[in-house]
Amino acid sequence: MLKVTILATTVLAAVLILPASAAESSLAALLRTPHDCVIEPFIATELGSPATGILEELLVDRGDRVTKGMVVARLRSDLEQASLNLAKARAETTALIELSRERASLLKKEVDRVTQLHSKQIAATAQLDKSLSELQQAILQLRQAETEQEFAVLEMRRAAALLAQRIIISPIDGYVIKRIMAPGENVFEQAKIMKIAQIDPLLVEVHLPIAAFPAIKEGMNAEVRPSQPAGTVHTAKVSVIDKVFDAASDTFGVRLILPNPTHEMPAGVNCTVTFPSPTQ
């Protein structure tokens, strides 16, 4: 009787383990299967301009490498440059302040002299009041001149900011994909001047069967085999796992980050990706 019980228990355990082992084996095979993917730029942006006007020059061409902060285009800015020069001249002029300060200093001495004479009952009270009033007016005029000077400095900064808007700079490190406009064309509010892409790192986009969802984790590595350069294998890391599935195709999206410090890997190419089995 004991042998029959042991045999029955063994058979039951085998029945329970076999389906689980088969499922794990099936999932591992699914992850090892190459899945079609696409390698895309990390960022692809179309540069516009906060200002409107005539495009004066483009400093880069298609295929040129650009760095963050690099000047890539300029709008015509004769009027803005003249406004800045005028505002700068006003901001740097201190003649009115010096004149007001000198007048206030002179009137201060006059008040001191009249005060001494008044204390000796030589100068009339009306004369002292007049001197004090003139001194107060001179002080107020000095403050007004200093305030106007501060306004002139702010106006100069505003003119410099408006001039800076006529200069188009690259917001990223990357390459020029396309020149959309040419010198002489009118840049308006919605106009795009050129397109720039950042290819370090690269993004790998892939859609996997829903059955693979439990095994895909953020931060796990995967092997990417691009169509070009052919025969190369690269390691990418999972960064995004879609939480909303596509019921029509029974798939979900996964994004991987692929380092590309030497820029040898091109963007916009097809690839395949394989993932390690859950036990690895």
C-alpha positions, 0 to 999 in steps of 0.5 A, spaced: 500 500 500 505 504 501 508 503 494 502 505 491 501 511 495 509 513 493 507 511 486 501 515 485 505 521 489 510 521 484 506 521 478 502 527 480 508 531 481 510 529 474 504 531 471 504 538 475 511 539 473 511 537 466 506 543 464 510 548 468 517 546 464 514 546 458 511 553 459 518 555 461 521 552 455 516 555 450 517 562 453 525 561 453 524 559 445 520 565 444 525 570 447 531 567 443 527 568 437 529 574 433 524 579 433 524 585 427 525 591 430 527 598 428 533 603 430 531 610 430 535 617 433 534 618 440 532 625 438 529 628 431 528 635 431 526 640 426 529 647 428 524 653 428 525 661 430 522 665 435 523 671 431 520 672 424 524 675 418 528 673 412 533 668 413 540 671 412 545 664 412 545 657 413 552 655 416 551 647 416 549 643 410 546 636 410 550 631 413 554 636 417 555 634 425 553 639 430 554 640 437 549 643 442 549 651 442 553 651 435 550 657 431 547 653 425 543 659 422 542 667 422 536 671 420 537 678 418 538 683 424 540 690 421 534 693 425 535 689 431 543 690 431 542 698 430 537 698 436 542 694 441 547 699 439 543 705 441 540 702 447 548 700 449 550 708 448 544 710 452 546 705 458 553 707 458 552 714 458 553 717 465 553 725 463 546 726 466 548 722 473 555 726 474 551 733 472 546 731 477 551 729 482 555 735 482 549 740 482 547 736 489 554 736 492 554 744 490 547 745 493 549 741 499 555 746 500 551 752 499 546 749 505 552 748 510 554 755 509 547 758 509 545 754 515 552 757 519 550 764 517 543 763 519 545 760 526 549 767 527 542 770 525 546 773 518 542 769 513 534 769 513 530 763 514 527 764 507 534 763 504 535 757 508 528 754 506 530 756 499 537 752 499 534 746 503 528 746 497 533 746 492 538 741 495 532 736 495 530 737 488 537 736 486 537 729 490 531 727 487 533 729 480 540 725 481 535 719 483 531 720 477 537 720 473 540 713 476 533 710 475 533 712 468 540 709 467 537 703 470 532 703 465 537 704 459 541 698 462 534 694 462 533 696 455 539 694 452 539 687 455 532 687 452 535 689 445 540 684 446 535 678 447 531 680 441 538 680 437 539 673 440 533 671 437 535 672 430 541 667 431 539 659 431 543 654 435 543 647 435 539 644 442 543 637 441 549 634 439 547 630 432 547 631 425 543 635 420 538 630 416 535 636 412 535 643 410 528 645 409 529 652 408 534 656 404 537 663 405 532 669 402 526 665 404 521 668 409 521 665 416 514 665 419 512 663 426 510 656 424 516 655 419 522 649 420 529 651 418 532 644 418 532 638 421 537 635 426 538 628 429 541 625 435 544 618 434 548 617 441 544 613 444 540 610 439 533 607 440 531 600 438 523 599 437 520 592 437 513 589 438 513 582 442 508 577 443 504 578 449 506 571 451 513 574 453 510 580 457 512 577 464 519 575 462 521 583 459 523 587 465 526 594 465 534 594 465 535 587 462 540 587 456 538 584 449 542 583 443 541 587 437 543 585 430 542 591 425 542 590 418 547 595 417 553 594 419 551 587 417 554 581 422 555 586 428 552 584 434 550 590 440 548 590 447 542 594 448 538 595 455 530 595 456 528 602 458 520 602 456 515 597 456 508 599 454 503 597 459 497 598 454 497 592 449 495 592 441 489 587 441 489 586 434 496 584 433 497 581 440 503 584 441 506 590 446 511 595 445 518 595 448 524 600 447 531 599 448 537 604 449 543 602 444 549 606 446 553 609 440 559 613 442 563 613 436 557 614 431 558 608 427 551 605 427 546 609 423 539 610 425 533 608 420 535 601 419 532 595 420 534 590 425 533 584 430 533 583 437 533 577 442 532 577 449 536 572 454 531 566 457 528 567 464 533 563 467 539 567 465 
